[in-house]
């Protein structure tokens, strides 16, 4: 209660349990009209509430199995596109337990406060009057993460208080642990740290990382979820084409709209060393990230690796960026034109993989072709 209200509400006379009114918990209001989601009426429940253990309703923020044994049991979203929100939250919670010795006191306090803050923000969804969809659970998770990173609790450190090295260790260790793409959650972490005004995103070369940006034109559909899926797949295909996993290189792809045009967007692929930043893989091979980024750019320029973003879209430029917003770049290349197949003799390219992303309104076909040697 105290965490949810930022210290404004607490039980009287130091009691350990008390009633927390719905309007206070959900809307921070103690007077006026009762909103529909807090209105009670006889026979209001149209479903049978799921019986959960009593401990599910008393959150310490430190019991990471809560996500599986309580939240997931009440809202079985596993296997759906929205389930990564629960997976991401659970992995963040376990970061404190699994990497306790790797962070300094400020880092530990921040991680511990954030994981409690996230759980507390989830707590209303288990109330008997709550019945949310998996999409709504995803939205709650997304909204709570942004707030909890900056303001996890009274007198608790903010994300802005972390050192650059610790923040990047948190980011990449989570990225390595979360099996699903979870682009939205990781892009959110980058956006939040940018509001701190620190130099963490000023020059990636200072931290042994690189940002590869691909300019995509002739975009027929600018729906955010489509652009995110396109970016995830392009990043994965570039990684497979260049053998990044074998070399100990982490990557994340996400979209950004830096132009006021709906037919142009950019795919950003941020890469880093597993050995340097992923606390789960400290024995990974040593790698020079700058050299790896240049190698990828040259392969695309020569046509050794081709990324075809289909459905009429064109990949027109690749830049190796210095900073998060790509205001400065150290290298720019033009991708080699797509290779055409001829009827005479075997094809000069072998299709490595193709991913079809379909929705009710659009079909995107992405493929990576690598030249046979």
C-alpha positions in Angstrom: 0.0 0.0 0.0 2.8 2.4 0.9 4.7 1.6 -2.2 1.6 1.9 -4.5 0.7 5.3 -3.0 4.3 6.6 -2.8 4.0 6.8 1.0 0.7 8.7 1.1 -1.4 5.7 2.4 -0.7 3.2 5.2 -2.6 1.1 7.7 -3.6 2.9 10.9 -1.9 2.3 14.2 0.9 0.3 12.5 -1.4 -2.6 11.7 0.0 -5.1 9.3 -3.2 -5.5 7.3 -6.1 -3.2 6.4 -8.7 -2.5 3.8 -7.4 -0.5 0.8 -10.3 1.1 -1.1 -10.6 0.4 -4.8 -10.8 4.1 -5.8 -7.7 4.8 -3.8 -5.8 1.9 -5.2 -6.7 2.3 -8.8 -7.3 6.0 -9.2 -5.8 7.7 -6.1 -9.2 9.3 -5.2 -10.9 9.3 -1.8 -14.0 11.2 -2.7 -16.4 11.8 -5.5 -18.2 9.4 -7.8 -17.2 5.8 -8.0 -15.8 4.8 -11.4 -17.3 1.8 -13.2 -14.3 -0.5 -12.5 -14.8 0.0 -8.8 -18.6 -0.2 -8.7 -20.1 -3.1 -6.7 -23.6 -4.6 -7.3 -25.2 -7.8 -6.5 -24.5 -10.6 -9.0 -22.0 -8.3 -10.7 -19.5 -11.1 -11.3 -20.1 -12.8 -14.6 -17.4 -15.4 -14.1 -16.1 -17.7 -11.3 -13.0 -16.2 -9.7 -9.9 -18.4 -9.7 -8.9 -19.6 -6.3 -5.3 -18.5 -5.5 -3.2 -19.1 -2.4 -3.5 -16.3 0.2 0.1 -15.3 -0.2 -0.6 -14.2 -3.8 -2.4 -11.2 -2.4 0.4 -10.1 0.0 3.2 -9.0 -2.2 6.7 -8.6 -0.9 8.2 -7.9 -4.4 10.9 -10.5 -3.7 9.0 -13.7 -4.5 9.7 -14.2 -8.2 7.5 -17.3 -8.5 4.5 -14.9 -8.0 4.4 -14.3 -11.7 4.0 -18.0 -12.6 2.1 -19.3 -9.5 -0.3 -16.3 -9.1 -0.4 -13.9 -12.1 0.0 -16.5 -14.8 -2.5 -18.9 -13.1 -5.1 -16.1 -13.0 -4.4 -14.9 -16.5 -3.1 -17.8 -18.6 -1.4 -15.7 -21.3 1.5 -18.0 -21.9 2.0 -18.8 -25.5 0.4 -15.6 -26.7 2.1 -12.6 -28.2 1.4 -10.6 -25.0 3.0 -13.1 -22.6 6.5 -11.6 -22.9 5.4 -8.9 -20.4 5.1 -11.5 -17.6 8.3 -13.2 -18.8 10.2 -10.0 -18.8 9.0 -9.0 -15.3 9.9 -12.4 -13.9 13.4 -12.2 -15.4 13.9 -8.8 -13.9 12.8 -10.0 -10.5 15.3 -12.9 -10.7 18.1 -10.6 -11.7 18.5 -9.6 -8.0 18.8 -13.2 -6.8 21.0 -14.6 -9.6 23.4 -11.7 -9.9 23.5 -10.5 -6.3 27.3 -10.3 -6.1 27.8 -8.5 -9.4 26.3 -5.1 -8.5 27.3 -2.4 -6.1 25.0 -1.2 -3.3 23.2 1.4 -5.5 22.6 -1.1 -8.2 21.2 -3.7 -5.8 18.9 -1.2 -4.1 17.6 -0.1 -7.5 16.9 -3.6 -8.8 15.2 -4.6 -5.5 13.0 -1.5 -5.4 12.0 -1.8 -9.1 11.0 -5.5 -8.8 8.8 -4.7 -5.8 7.3 -1.6 -7.6 6.4 -3.7 -10.6 4.7 -6.4 -8.6 2.8 -3.8 -6.5 1.5 -2.2 -9.8 0.3 -5.7 -10.9 -1.5 -6.4 -7.6 -5.0 -4.8 -8.5 -5.4 -7.3 -11.4 -5.9 -10.2 -8.9 -8.7 -8.4 -7.1 -12.1 -10.2 -7.3 -13.6 -7.3 -9.3 -10.8 -7.4 -11.9 -11.0 -9.3 -15.1 -8.4 -8.2 -17.6 -7.4 -9.4 -21.1 -3.8 -10.5 -21.9 -3.4 -7.3 -23.9 -4.4 -5.3 -20.8 -1.9 -7.2 -18.7 0.8 -6.3 -21.2 -0.2 -2.6 -21.1 -0.1 -2.6 -17.3 3.3 -4.2 -17.3 4.6 -1.7 -19.9 3.2 1.3 -18.0 4.5 0.2 -14.6 8.1 -0.5 -15.9 8.5 3.1 -17.2 7.4 4.6 -13.9 9.3 2.1 -11.7 12.6 2.6 -13.5 12.6 6.3 -12.6 10.6 6.3 -9.4 10.7 2.8 -7.7 9.9 4.1 -4.2 10.5 6.6 -1.5 14.2 7.3 -0.9 15.1 4.5 -3.4 17.7 5.1 -6.1 16.5 5.9 -9.7 17.7 4.3 -12.9 19.5 7.6 -13.4 21.7 6.9 -10.3 23.2 3.8 -11.9 26.7 3.8 -13.4 26.8 3.4 -17.1 28.5 0.0 -16.8 25.9 -1.3 -14.3 23.0 -0.1 -16.4 24.3 -1.8 -19.6 24.9 -5.0 -17.6 21.2 -4.9 -16.4 20.0 -4.3 -20.0 22.1 -6.9 -21.8 21.7 -9.6 -19.0 18.0 -9.3 -19.3 18.1 -9.3 -23.1 20.1 -12.5 -23.0 17.7 -14.1 -20.5 14.3 -13.2 -22.1 13.7 -15.8 -24.8 11.0 -13.8 -26.6 11.9 -10.7 -28.6 10.2 -8.2 -26.1 11.3 -5.3 -28.3 8.9 -2.9 -26.7 10.2 -3.5 -23.2 13.9 -3.1 -24.1 13.2 0.0 -26.3 11.4 1.4 -23.3 14.5 0.9 -21.1 16.5 2.8 -23.7 14.0 5.6 -23.9 13.8 6.0 -20.1 17.6 6.2 -19.6 17.7 8.9 -22.3 15.5 11.1 -20.1 18.2 11.0 -17.4 20.4 13.4 -19.4 23.5 11.1 -18.9 26.1 10.2 -21.4 25.1 6.5 -21.5 23.6 6.9 -25.0 25.9 9.7 -26.2 28.7 7.7 -27.7 28.4 3.9 -28.0 32.1 3.6 -28.7 32.9 4.6 -25.1 31.1 1.4 -24.0 32.3 -1.0 -26.6 29.0 -1.1 -28.5 27.8 -0.2 -32.0 24.5 0.9 -33.5 23.8 -0.2 -37.1 20.9 1.7 -38.7 19.1 0.6 -41.8 16.9 3.1 -43.8 13.8 1.5 -45.1 11.7 3.3 -47.8 8.4 2.8 -49.6 6.7 1.5 -46.4 3.1 0.7 -47.2 2.0 0.1 -43.6 3.3 2.0 -40.6 1.6 0.2 -37.8 3.9 0.0 -34.8 3.6 -3.7 -34.2 4.4 -4.4 -37.8 7.5 -2.2 -37.7 8.6 -3.9 -34.5 8.2 -7.4 -35.9 10.1 -6.3 -39.1 12.9 -4.9 -37.0 13.1 -8.0 -34.8 13.3 -10.3 -37.8 15.8 -8.2 -39.6 18.1 -8.1 -36.5 17.8 -11.8 -36.1 18.6 -12.5 -39.8 21.6 -10.2 -39.7 22.8 -12.0 -36.6 22.5 -15.4 -38.2 24.1 -14.2 -41.5 27.1 -12.8 -39.6 27.4 -15.6 -37.0 27.0 -13.2 -34.1 25.9 -15.7 -31.5 28.9 -17.9 -32.2 31.2 -14.9 -31.9 29.6 -13.8 -28.6 27.7 -10.8 -29.9 24.4 -9.7 -28.4 21.9 -7.8 -30.5 18.5 -6.1 -30.4 16.6 -4.6 -33.3 13.9 -1.9 -32.9 12.2 0.6 -35.2 12.4 4.4 -35.1 10.7 7.1 -37.1 13.1 10.0 -37.4 11.5 11.5 -40.5 8.0 13.1 -40.6 7.1 10.7 -43.5 4.9 7.6 -43.1 6.7 5.8 -45.9 10.1 5.8 -44.3 11.4 4.3 -41.1 14.7 3.0 -39.7 15.7 -0.3 -38.2 18.2 0.2 -35.4 20.3 -2.9 -34.5 22.3 -2.3 -31.3 25.1 -4.8 -30.7 27.4 -5.5 -27.7 29.8 -8.1 -26.3 28.3 -11.0 -24.3 31.6 -11.3 -22.4 31.5 -7.6 -21.4 27.9 -7.2 -20.4 25.9 -10.4 -20.1 26.5 -11.6 -16.6 25.2 -15.1 -17.6 27.9 -15.5 -20.2 31.1 -14.0 -18.8 33.1 -16.8 -20.5 32.0 -15.9 -24.0 34.6 -15.2 -26.6 36.3 -11.8 -26.8 35.1 -9.7 -29.7 35.8 -6.3 -31.1 32.3 -4.8 -31.7 33.5 -2.0 -33.9 35.1 -4.4 -36.2 32.0 -6.6 -36.2 29.8 -3.7 -37.2 32.1 -2.7 -40.0 32.3 -6.4 -41.2 28.5 -6.5 -41.4 28.3 -3.2 -43.3 30.9 -4.3 -45.8 29.2 -7.7 -46.3 25.9 -5.8 -47.1 27.7 -3.3 -49.4 29.4 -6.1 -51.4 26.2 -8.2 -51.5 27.7 -11.1 -49.6 24.8 -10.7 -47.2 21.5 -9.4 -48.5 18.5 -8.3 -46.5 15.4 -8.1 -48.5 12.5 -6.4 -46.7 9.8 -7.5 -49.1 6.3 -6.3 -50.0 7.6 -3.3 -52.0 9.8 -1.9 -49.3 13.4 -0.9 -50.1 16.5 -1.1 -47.9 18.4 2.0 -49.2 21.1 2.9 -46.7 23.1 1.5 -43.8 24.9 3.7 -41.2 27.1 2.8 -38.3 25.9 5.4 -35.7 27.9 6.9 -32.9 24.9 7.9 -30.7 21.4 6.7 -29.8 19.6 9.2 -32.2 22.2 8.6 -35.0 23.0 12.3 -35.3 26.6 11.3 -36.1 27.8 8.3 -38.0 31.2 6.8 -38.6 30.4 4.9 -41.8 27.6 4.9 -44.4 27.1 2.5 -47.2 24.6 1.7 -49.9 23.4 -1.9 -50.0 24.3 -3.9 -53.1 21.3 -4.3 -55.4 19.4 -7.6 -55.0 20.8 -10.5 -57.0 18.5 -11.8 -59.7 18.1 -15.5 -60.5 18.7 -16.8 -64.0 17.3 -19.9 -65.6 20.7 -21.0 -66.8 22.7 -22.9 -64.1 22.2 -23.0 -60.4 21.2 -19.9 -58.5 24.1 -17.8 -57.2 22.4 -17.3 -53.9 21.0 -19.6 -51.3 18.1 -18.5 -49.3 18.9 -19.0 -45.6 15.5 -18.3 -44.2 12.2 -16.5 -44.8 9.8 -15.3 -42.2 6.3 -14.5 -43.1 4.5 -12.0 -40.9 0.8 -11.7 -41.7 -2.0 -9.7 -40.2 -5.5 -8.9 -41.4 -4.3 -5.9 -43.3 -0.8 -6.6 -44.4 1.7 -9.3 -45.4 5.4 -8.8 -44.9 8.0 -11.2 -46.3 11.5 -10.8 -45.0 14.4 -13.0 -46.2 18.1 -13.0 -45.9 20.1 -14.4 -48.8 23.8 -15.2 -48.5 26.1 -15.7 -51.4 27.4 -19.3 -51.9 31.1 -19.5 -51.5 
